[in-house]
Amino acid sequence: MPHSIKIKTIKKAVAVTLIDVSDSDGMRMKGIGFDNETYLSEQTAAIMARVRNSKNKLYLEFGGKLVFDYHASRVLPGYDPNVKMRLLQELKDEMEVILCIYAGDIEKKKMRADFGITYESDIMKTMDELKQWGIGVVGVVITRFEGQPAAEQFKKKLERRGVKVYIHRFIKGYPADAGRVVSEEGFGMNEYVETVKPLVVVTGPGPCSGKLSTCLSQMYHDHKRGIVSGYSKFETFPVWNLPLKHPVNMAYEAATAELGDINMIDPFHLEAYGTAAVNYNRDIEIFPVLKKILERITGMPSIYNSPTDMGVNRVGSAITDDEAVAEASKQEITRRYFNYAKDYVLGLAEAESVEKLELLMQELGITPIERSAVEPARRAAEDAKRSGKGNKGIYCGAALQLAPGNIVIGKNSALMHSVSSMLLNALKALAGIPDRIHLLSPNVMESIRYLKEIILESGNESLDLEETLIALAISAASNPTAAEALEQLKKLRGCEVHLSHIPTPGDEAGLKRIGVNYTSDPKFSTDTLFVN
C-alpha cells in the first residue's frame, strides 16, 4: 500500500532533507520482543537434561549460524546475534566442538553471503572466534570427500597450522540403506574423532555440511568401543511451539527458499502425543530412516517418537512481544524477496525461489513497497534522471531509514555513487552538520580522482561506498567535523537501506562493513557487463 510521506527537517541549520515514514503502515520501529537471559537459562537446562538422558555422552547437531546469527536477530528483535556463543561458553567445561564442512562446498567455493567469505574461510574464522570465547575445537571433519583437489588442499592448510582434520567419505546408499550405512562399509570407513567431554557440539557453515552423518558416525564408533552415547538436535527455526503460519516460521521458509524447505505439522508428534508441533519437511521425511539407523547403532528401541522430540529449542519461551517479532518477520520476508530477485538476475537463484517469496508475501498480505526505503530510493533515482546530474547517463538512488524512523536519500553524481551520497547525508543528519559543509577534504577527493582516472585508468572517478569510508577516515584526521561525522557510523548498524539498483562490489562491501540491512531492486545500474 502507498506510504503517506511528508517532509521533515531535523534542525534549521541542516539542509539535508529527511522523509518521515514513522506513521506509515508499512514499517514501525522495532520493539524488543526477545529475552536473551530467559533463553540462555532454559536452553542450557534443556541441553544438560539431554546429556544426562544420554548417559553423559551426547552429540548435539548444532544448526544455523553459530556466531553472528543476523537472521535470528532480525526476526526476533532483541535477540543477541552471539547468544549461541554465550550459551556454549556457559557449557564449555562440559563441552567440545567438532566442525564439519562438505568437500563439494570447498570445491565450489561456496560463499557465506552475510560476510562474503567462502565456507572454508568461515571454518577458520569460527575456530578463531571459538578460541576467543575460550571454547576448544577438537577437529574439522571434511564430509563426503571424494578426492576433490580443493578439499585436499584445505586439509593440508589446516594440518600445517596444527588443526586435526578427519576424512569422512561418501557412503553409497546414505541414509536410506540403513544396513549398509551402519556397517564397516558405511560409518566404519569414517575416521573417528576422539572426544572426552560429555557434550560434543557438531556444527558447520550452512546446510548439508554433514553434521548429522558425523554425529551418527561418532555414535557408531562409540558403540564399537563400548561407549554409550546419544544424539540430539539444536535448531532455532522453525520454532516448534509457534503456529505453523506464524510470521517467524514463515520467515524461516523465506530464508531457505532455495532449499525447498516447507514448514509442516509434525505428524509423528501429533500421533504420539496429540499435540501439534511445527517442523520442516526434510526432518519429517528423514525421521523413519534416522530412527532405524539409531536403533541399529545402539541395538535398542529409539527414545524418540518424532523429529520434534529430537530437538532442544526454547526460543518460543523467550519471546516477550509477539506483535514485535511478527512485524520484524514480515520485514525479513520482504528483504528476502528483494535478495532472491537480485540473485535471480545475477544467475544465482531460480525463478521458483522468487515465486515462493511472492506467495509467502501474499499469504501475509504484504507487498514489496511496504519496505519503507523502497519508494524514496526509486524517487531519488528519478530525481537524478530529471535533473541530469547522474554520472555518464547512469541515474541511481539510495535511501536509509534512520533509527528514529526518518529516511535519508542519496543520488549518484560524477563525484560519488548514490549510496556514498546517502551515507554522508545520514551522518550529517545524525551529527547536526549543515549540508553546505564538506565532510571529505577537496584535496583527498582530488587525490583519489587522480589515482583512479589518471594512474589506474579506471575511466570512472566516482567514489563507491568503500572508497568513501576510507576518504572520510582520512579527512577526519585533519577535519574535526569529518571526525564528528565518523563517530556517527556506529549508529547506522541495523538500519534499513534500499537501492534502486544492484550495488557494485565496492558499494556492497561498504554496506556490509557498516552493518546495515540492505536490499536493492533487481536491475543493473549500467548496461556495461563487467563492473570492477
C-alpha positions as CSV (number, residue, x, y, z in Angstrom):
1,M,0.0,0.0,0.0
2,P,1.3,3.5,-0.7
3,H,3.0,5.4,2.1
4,S,1.8,8.7,3.4
5,I,5.0,10.7,3.1
6,K,5.8,14.1,4.5
7,I,9.0,16.2,4.5
8,K,10.6,16.8,7.8
9,T,13.8,18.8,8.7
10,I,15.9,18.0,11.8
11,K,17.4,21.4,12.5
12,K,17.1,24.7,11.0
13,A,20.8,24.8,10.1
14,V,20.7,21.4,8.4
15,A,19.6,21.4,4.8
16,V,19.6,17.6,4.4
17,T,16.0,16.5,3.7
18,L,14.6,13.6,5.6
19,I,11.4,11.7,4.8
20,D,9.3,10.9,7.8
21,V,7.6,7.5,7.4
22,S,7.3,6.6,11.1
23,D,3.5,6.8,10.9
24,S,3.2,4.7,7.7
25,D,1.5,1.3,7.8
26,G,4.5,-0.5,6.2
27,M,7.2,0.0,8.8
28,R,7.1,0.6,12.5
29,M,10.1,0.9,14.7
30,K,11.2,-2.5,16.1
31,G,10.2,-3.1,19.7
32,I,12.2,-5.5,21.8
33,G,10.5,-8.9,21.5
34,F,13.0,-11.4,22.9
35,D,14.6,-12.1,26.3
36,N,18.1,-13.4,26.0
37,E,18.5,-14.3,29.6
38,T,15.4,-16.4,29.7
39,Y,16.5,-18.1,26.6
40,L,20.0,-18.9,28.0
41,S,18.6,-20.3,31.2
42,E,16.0,-22.5,29.6
43,Q,18.2,-23.6,26.7
44,T,21.1,-24.5,29.0
45,A,18.9,-26.6,31.2
46,A,17.3,-28.4,28.3
47,I,20.6,-29.3,26.8
48,M,22.1,-30.6,30.0
49,A,18.9,-32.7,30.6
50,R,19.6,-34.4,27.3
51,V,23.2,-35.0,28.2
52,R,22.1,-36.8,31.4
53,N,19.5,-38.8,29.5
54,S,22.2,-40.0,27.1
55,K,24.4,-41.5,29.9
56,N,26.6,-38.4,29.8
57,K,27.7,-38.6,26.2
58,L,25.6,-36.5,23.8
59,Y,26.4,-35.5,20.2
60,L,24.4,-32.3,19.6
61,E,23.9,-31.4,15.9
62,F,24.0,-27.6,16.0
63,G,22.2,-26.0,13.1
64,G,22.1,-22.4,11.9
65,K,24.8,-19.7,12.4
66,L,27.0,-20.4,15.4
67,V,28.1,-16.7,15.6
68,F,26.6,-13.6,14.2
69,D,23.2,-15.1,13.6
70,Y,21.7,-12.0,12.0
71,H,18.6,-13.8,10.6
72,A,17.6,-14.6,14.2
73,S,18.3,-11.1,15.4
74,R,16.3,-9.6,12.5
75,V,13.2,-11.7,13.1
76,L,13.4,-11.7,16.9
77,P,14.2,-8.1,17.8
78,G,16.3,-8.0,20.9
79,Y,18.0,-11.4,20.1
80,D,21.7,-11.2,20.6
81,P,23.4,-12.4,17.4
82,N,26.0,-14.1,19.5
83,V,23.7,-15.6,22.2
84,K,24.6,-19.1,21.0
85,M,28.2,-18.4,21.7
86,R,27.2,-17.2,25.2
87,L,25.3,-20.4,25.6
88,L,28.3,-22.5,24.6
89,Q,30.6,-20.5,26.9
90,E,28.3,-21.4,29.8
91,L,28.6,-25.1,28.8
92,K,32.3,-25.0,27.8
93,D,33.6,-27.0,30.9
94,E,31.4,-29.9,29.8
95,M,31.7,-29.5,26.0
96,E,33.9,-30.0,22.9
97,V,33.3,-28.8,19.4
98,I,33.6,-30.7,16.0
99,L,33.4,-28.6,12.9
100,C,32.1,-30.1,9.6
101,I,32.4,-28.9,6.0
102,Y,31.2,-30.6,2.9
103,A,34.1,-31.3,0.4
104,G,31.8,-30.2,-2.5
105,D,31.3,-26.8,-0.9
106,I,35.0,-26.3,-0.7
107,E,35.4,-27.3,-4.3
108,K,32.6,-24.9,-5.5
109,K,34.0,-22.0,-3.3
110,K,30.6,-21.7,-1.7
111,M,30.1,-18.3,0.0
112,R,28.6,-17.2,3.3
113,A,26.5,-14.4,1.9
114,D,26.4,-12.2,5.0
115,F,30.2,-12.0,5.3
116,G,31.1,-12.5,1.6
117,I,33.6,-15.2,2.5
118,T,33.9,-18.9,1.5
119,Y,32.8,-21.7,3.7
120,E,36.4,-22.8,4.3
121,S,37.3,-19.3,5.4
122,D,34.2,-19.4,7.6
123,I,35.5,-22.6,9.3
124,M,38.8,-20.8,10.1
125,K,37.0,-17.7,11.3
126,T,34.8,-19.8,13.5
127,M,37.8,-21.5,15.1
128,D,39.3,-18.1,15.8
129,E,36.1,-16.9,17.4
130,L,35.6,-20.0,19.5
131,K,39.2,-19.6,20.7
132,Q,38.5,-16.0,21.7
133,W,35.5,-17.2,23.7
134,G,37.6,-19.9,25.4
135,I,36.0,-22.8,23.6
136,G,38.2,-25.5,22.0
137,V,37.7,-27.3,18.7
138,V,38.8,-31.0,18.7
139,G,38.9,-31.2,14.9
140,V,37.5,-30.5,11.5
141,V,35.7,-33.2,9.6
142,I,35.6,-32.9,5.8
143,T,32.5,-34.8,4.8
144,R,31.6,-36.7,1.6
145,F,35.2,-36.5,0.5
146,E,35.8,-38.0,-3.0
147,G,39.3,-36.7,-3.7
148,Q,38.4,-33.1,-4.5
149,P,41.6,-31.2,-5.1
150,A,40.4,-28.1,-3.3
151,A,39.3,-30.1,-0.3
152,E,42.7,-31.9,-0.2
153,Q,44.5,-28.5,-0.3
154,F,42.3,-27.2,2.6
155,K,43.1,-30.3,4.6
156,K,46.8,-29.6,4.2
157,K,46.4,-26.0,5.0
158,L,44.7,-26.8,8.3
159,E,47.0,-29.6,9.3
160,R,50.1,-27.3,8.7
161,R,48.5,-24.9,11.1
162,G,48.2,-27.6,13.8
163,V,44.5,-28.4,13.3
164,K,43.4,-32.0,13.3
165,V,41.5,-32.9,10.2
166,Y,39.3,-36.1,9.7
167,I,38.0,-37.5,6.4
168,H,34.5,-38.9,6.0
169,R,34.0,-40.4,2.6
170,F,30.8,-40.6,0.5
171,I,28.7,-43.5,1.7
172,K,26.7,-45.2,-1.0
173,G,23.0,-45.5,-0.1
174,Y,23.2,-43.0,2.7
175,P,20.8,-42.6,4.5
176,A,18.2,-44.9,3.1
177,D,20.2,-48.1,3.1
178,A,20.5,-48.4,6.9
179,G,22.0,-51.9,6.7
180,R,24.9,-50.7,4.6
181,V,25.2,-47.3,6.4
182,V,25.6,-48.9,9.8
183,S,28.4,-51.2,8.8
184,E,32.1,-51.3,8.2
185,E,31.3,-50.3,4.6
186,G,29.5,-47.3,5.8
187,F,30.3,-45.4,9.1
188,G,33.1,-47.9,9.6
189,M,35.1,-46.2,6.8
190,N,35.0,-42.9,8.6
191,E,37.8,-41.6,10.8
192,Y,36.9,-41.4,14.5
193,V,37.2,-38.1,16.4
194,E,38.5,-38.8,19.9
195,T,36.4,-36.8,22.5
196,V,36.5,-36.8,26.3
197,K,33.7,-34.5,27.4
198,P,30.1,-35.4,27.9
199,L,28.7,-32.8,25.4
200,V,30.0,-32.7,21.8
201,V,28.6,-29.9,19.7
202,V,28.8,-30.7,15.9
203,T,28.4,-27.7,13.7
204,G,29.4,-26.3,10.3
205,P,28.8,-23.5,7.8
206,G,25.5,-23.7,6.1
207,P,23.1,-26.6,5.5
208,C,24.1,-30.0,4.2
209,S,27.6,-29.8,5.7
210,G,27.4,-33.3,7.1
211,K,26.6,-32.6,10.7
212,L,24.0,-35.4,11.1
213,S,26.2,-38.0,9.5
214,T,29.1,-37.0,11.7
215,C,27.0,-37.4,14.8
216,L,25.8,-40.8,13.7
217,S,29.3,-41.9,12.7
218,Q,30.7,-41.0,16.1
219,M,27.9,-42.9,17.8
220,Y,28.7,-46.0,15.7
221,H,32.4,-45.9,16.6
222,D,31.5,-45.2,20.3
223,H,29.3,-48.3,20.3
224,K,32.1,-50.4,19.0
225,R,34.3,-49.1,21.8
226,G,31.6,-49.9,24.4
227,I,30.7,-46.2,25.0
228,V,27.0,-45.3,25.4
229,S,26.2,-42.1,23.5
230,G,23.1,-40.3,22.2
231,Y,22.0,-37.8,19.6
232,S,20.0,-34.6,19.7
233,K,19.5,-31.6,17.5
234,F,19.7,-27.9,18.1
235,E,17.8,-25.7,15.6
236,T,16.5,-22.2,16.1
237,F,14.0,-22.4,13.3
238,P,11.2,-23.3,12.7
239,V,10.0,-22.7,16.3
240,W,8.1,-25.9,17.1
241,N,5.7,-24.3,19.6
242,L,4.6,-21.3,17.5
243,P,1.7,-21.7,15.0
244,L,2.6,-23.1,11.6
245,K,1.8,-19.9,9.8
246,H,3.3,-17.6,12.4
247,P,5.5,-15.0,10.5
248,V,8.6,-16.1,12.4
249,N,8.2,-19.6,10.9
250,M,7.3,-18.2,7.5
251,A,10.4,-16.2,7.6
252,Y,12.4,-19.4,8.0
253,E,10.7,-20.7,4.8
254,A,11.7,-17.4,3.1
255,A,15.3,-17.8,4.2
256,T,15.6,-21.4,2.9
257,A,13.5,-20.9,-0.3
258,E,16.4,-22.2,-2.5
259,L,16.4,-25.5,-0.5
260,G,12.7,-26.0,-0.9
261,D,12.1,-26.3,2.8
262,I,8.4,-26.3,3.8
263,N,7.1,-26.0,7.4
264,M,4.7,-28.7,8.3
265,I,2.8,-30.0,11.4
266,D,4.9,-33.0,12.6
267,P,2.6,-36.0,12.0
268,F,4.7,-38.3,14.2
269,H,4.4,-35.9,17.2
270,L,0.7,-35.4,16.6
271,E,0.1,-39.2,16.6
272,A,2.4,-39.8,19.6
273,Y,1.2,-37.0,21.9
274,G,-1.9,-35.5,20.3
275,T,-0.1,-32.1,20.2
276,A,0.6,-30.0,17.1
277,A,4.3,-29.2,16.7
278,V,5.9,-27.4,13.8
279,N,8.9,-29.0,12.0
280,Y,10.0,-28.9,8.4
281,N,9.8,-31.4,5.5
282,R,13.3,-32.7,5.4
283,D,13.4,-33.6,9.1
284,I,9.9,-35.2,8.9
285,E,10.8,-37.2,5.7
286,I,14.1,-38.5,7.2
287,F,12.7,-39.4,10.6
288,P,11.7,-43.0,10.0
289,V,15.1,-43.7,8.4
290,L,17.0,-41.8,11.1
291,K,15.1,-43.7,13.8
292,K,16.1,-47.0,12.2
293,I,19.8,-46.0,12.0
294,L,19.8,-45.0,15.6
295,E,18.2,-48.3,16.6
296,R,20.8,-50.3,14.5
297,I,23.7,-48.4,16.1
298,T,22.5,-48.8,19.7
299,G,20.7,-52.1,19.4
300,M,17.8,-50.6,21.4
301,P,14.4,-49.0,20.6
302,S,14.8,-45.3,20.0
303,I,13.8,-42.9,22.8
304,Y,12.4,-40.6,20.2
305,N,8.8,-40.8,18.9
306,S,9.0,-37.8,16.5
307,P,11.6,-35.5,14.8
308,T,10.4,-32.7,17.2
309,D,11.4,-35.0,20.1
310,M,15.0,-34.9,18.9
311,G,15.2,-31.1,19.1
312,V,16.1,-28.9,22.0
313,N,14.6,-25.5,21.2
314,R,13.5,-23.0,23.8
315,V,13.2,-19.9,21.6
316,G,9.4,-19.8,21.8
317,S,9.6,-19.5,25.6
318,A,11.8,-16.3,25.3
319,I,9.5,-14.3,23.0
320,T,8.2,-11.4,25.1
321,D,6.3,-9.4,22.4
322,D,4.6,-11.5,19.7
323,E,3.5,-8.4,17.8
324,A,7.0,-7.1,17.6
325,V,8.5,-10.4,16.3
326,A,5.7,-10.8,13.8
327,E,6.2,-7.4,12.3
328,A,10.0,-7.9,12.2
329,S,9.5,-11.3,10.5
330,K,7.3,-9.7,7.8
331,Q,10.1,-7.2,7.1
332,E,12.6,-10.0,6.8
333,I,10.4,-11.8,4.3
334,T,10.3,-8.6,2.2
335,R,14.1,-8.3,2.4
336,R,14.4,-12.0,1.3
337,Y,12.2,-11.3,-1.6
338,F,14.4,-8.5,-2.9
339,N,17.5,-10.6,-2.3
340,Y,16.2,-13.6,-4.3
341,A,15.0,-11.3,-7.1
342,K,18.5,-9.8,-7.2
343,D,20.2,-13.2,-7.2
344,Y,17.9,-14.4,-10.0
345,V,19.1,-11.5,-12.2
346,L,22.7,-12.4,-11.3
347,G,22.1,-16.1,-12.1
348,L,22.5,-17.2,-8.5
349,A,18.9,-18.2,-7.9
350,E,16.0,-19.9,-9.7
351,A,12.6,-18.3,-10.6
352,E,10.9,-20.8,-8.2
353,S,12.6,-19.1,-5.2
354,V,11.3,-15.7,-6.2
355,E,7.8,-17.1,-6.8
356,K,7.8,-18.8,-3.3
357,L,8.6,-15.4,-1.7
358,E,5.8,-13.8,-3.6
359,L,3.4,-16.5,-2.3
360,L,4.6,-16.0,1.3
361,M,4.0,-12.3,1.0
362,Q,0.5,-12.8,-0.5
363,E,-0.3,-15.1,2.5
364,L,0.7,-12.4,4.9
365,G,-0.9,-9.6,2.9
366,I,2.3,-7.6,2.4
367,T,3.9,-6.0,-0.7
368,P,7.5,-5.1,-1.5
369,I,6.8,-1.3,-1.4
370,E,5.9,-1.7,2.2
371,R,9.6,-1.7,2.9
372,S,9.8,2.0,3.8
373,A,13.1,2.8,2.0
374,V,12.0,1.4,-1.4
375,E,9.9,4.2,-2.8
376,P,12.2,7.0,-1.6
377,A,15.2,5.2,-3.3
378,R,13.3,4.9,-6.5
379,R,12.2,8.5,-6.5
380,A,15.8,9.6,-5.8
381,A,16.9,7.8,-9.0
382,E,14.1,9.5,-10.9
383,D,15.1,12.9,-9.5
384,A,18.7,12.3,-10.6
385,K,17.5,11.5,-14.1
386,R,15.2,14.6,-14.3
387,S,18.0,16.9,-13.1
388,G,20.5,15.2,-15.4
389,K,23.0,15.1,-12.5
390,G,23.8,11.5,-12.7
391,N,27.1,10.1,-13.9
392,K,27.6,9.4,-17.7
393,G,24.0,8.6,-18.2
394,I,23.6,6.4,-15.1
395,Y,21.0,7.5,-12.6
396,C,20.8,5.8,-9.2
397,G,19.1,6.4,-5.9
398,A,19.6,5.1,-2.4
399,A,17.6,5.5,0.9
400,L,18.4,4.8,4.5
401,Q,15.9,4.7,7.4
402,L,17.5,6.2,10.5
403,A,16.6,4.8,13.9
404,P,14.0,7.5,14.7
405,G,12.0,6.4,11.7
406,N,13.2,9.0,9.2
407,I,14.7,8.4,5.8
408,V,17.7,10.0,4.2
409,I,18.2,9.7,0.4
410,G,21.2,9.9,-1.9
411,K,21.7,10.3,-5.6
412,N,24.7,9.4,-7.8
413,S,26.8,12.1,-9.4
414,A,30.1,12.5,-11.2
415,L,31.8,12.6,-7.7
416,M,30.2,9.6,-5.9
417,H,27.8,6.7,-6.0
418,S,24.3,7.2,-4.7
419,V,24.9,5.0,-1.6
420,S,28.0,7.1,-0.8
421,S,25.9,10.3,-1.0
422,M,23.3,8.7,1.1
423,L,25.8,7.7,3.8
424,L,27.3,11.3,4.0
425,N,23.8,12.8,4.2
426,A,22.9,10.3,7.0
427,L,26.0,11.2,9.0
428,K,25.3,14.9,8.6
429,A,21.8,14.5,9.8
430,L,22.8,12.4,12.9
431,A,25.6,14.9,13.8
432,G,23.5,18.0,13.0
433,I,26.1,19.2,10.4
434,P,24.8,21.8,7.9
435,D,24.6,20.4,4.3
436,R,27.0,23.2,3.0
437,I,29.9,21.8,5.0
438,H,32.1,19.3,3.2
439,L,33.0,16.1,5.1
440,L,35.5,15.0,2.5
441,S,38.6,17.1,2.0
442,P,38.8,18.5,-1.5
443,N,42.5,17.5,-1.5
444,V,41.6,14.0,-0.6
445,M,38.9,13.8,-3.3
446,E,41.3,15.2,-5.9
447,S,44.0,12.7,-5.0
448,I,41.5,9.8,-5.3
449,R,40.2,11.1,-8.6
450,Y,43.8,11.4,-9.9
451,L,44.6,7.9,-8.7
452,K,41.5,6.3,-10.3
453,E,41.3,8.3,-13.5
454,I,44.9,9.0,-14.4
455,I,47.1,6.5,-12.6
456,L,44.8,3.4,-12.7
457,E,42.9,4.5,-15.8
458,S,39.7,3.2,-14.4
459,G,37.6,5.5,-16.5
460,N,35.3,6.3,-13.5
461,E,36.4,8.6,-10.7
462,S,33.1,8.3,-8.9
463,L,33.6,7.1,-5.3
464,D,31.9,3.9,-4.2
465,L,30.9,3.4,-0.6
466,E,34.1,1.5,0.5
467,E,36.2,4.3,-1.0
468,T,34.1,6.9,0.6
469,L,34.5,5.4,4.0
470,I,38.3,5.4,3.6
471,A,38.2,9.0,2.3
472,L,36.1,10.0,5.3
473,A,38.5,8.4,7.7
474,I,41.5,10.2,6.1
475,S,39.6,13.5,6.2
476,A,38.8,13.0,9.9
477,A,42.5,13.2,10.7
478,S,42.5,17.0,9.9
479,N,38.9,17.9,9.8
480,P,37.0,17.9,13.3
481,T,33.7,18.0,11.5
482,A,34.5,14.9,9.5
483,A,35.7,13.2,12.7
484,E,32.4,14.0,14.4
485,A,30.5,12.5,11.4
486,L,32.7,9.4,11.5
487,E,31.7,8.8,15.1
488,Q,28.1,8.5,13.9
489,L,28.8,5.4,11.8
490,K,28.1,3.0,14.7
491,K,24.6,4.4,14.9
492,L,23.8,3.1,11.4
493,R,24.2,-0.6,12.3
494,G,20.9,-2.4,11.9
495,C,19.3,0.4,9.9
496,E,17.3,-0.4,6.8
497,V,18.7,0.6,3.3
498,H,17.3,0.2,-0.2
499,L,19.0,0.9,-3.5
500,S,17.3,1.5,-6.9
501,H,19.9,-0.8,-8.5
502,I,22.2,-3.8,-7.7
503,P,25.2,-2.4,-5.7
504,T,28.7,-2.6,-7.2
505,P,31.2,-4.7,-5.4
506,G,32.7,-1.6,-3.6
507,D,29.2,-0.5,-2.5
508,E,28.2,-4.0,-1.3
509,A,31.5,-4.3,0.7
510,G,30.9,-1.0,2.3
511,L,27.3,-1.8,3.2
512,K,28.4,-5.0,4.9
513,R,31.1,-3.2,6.8
514,I,28.7,-0.6,8.3
515,G,26.2,-3.4,9.3
516,V,23.0,-2.2,7.6
517,N,20.2,-4.4,6.3
518,Y,20.2,-3.6,2.7
519,T,18.2,-4.6,-0.3
520,S,18.1,-3.5,-3.9
521,D,15.8,-3.5,-7.0
522,P,16.8,-6.4,-9.3
523,K,18.3,-4.2,-12.0
524,F,21.8,-3.1,-13.0
525,S,22.9,0.5,-12.8
526,T,24.5,0.3,-16.2
527,D,24.4,-1.7,-19.5
528,T,28.2,-2.5,-19.1
529,L,28.6,-6.2,-18.5
530,F,31.7,-6.0,-16.4
531,V,31.8,-3.9,-13.2
532,N,35.1,-3.8,-11.4
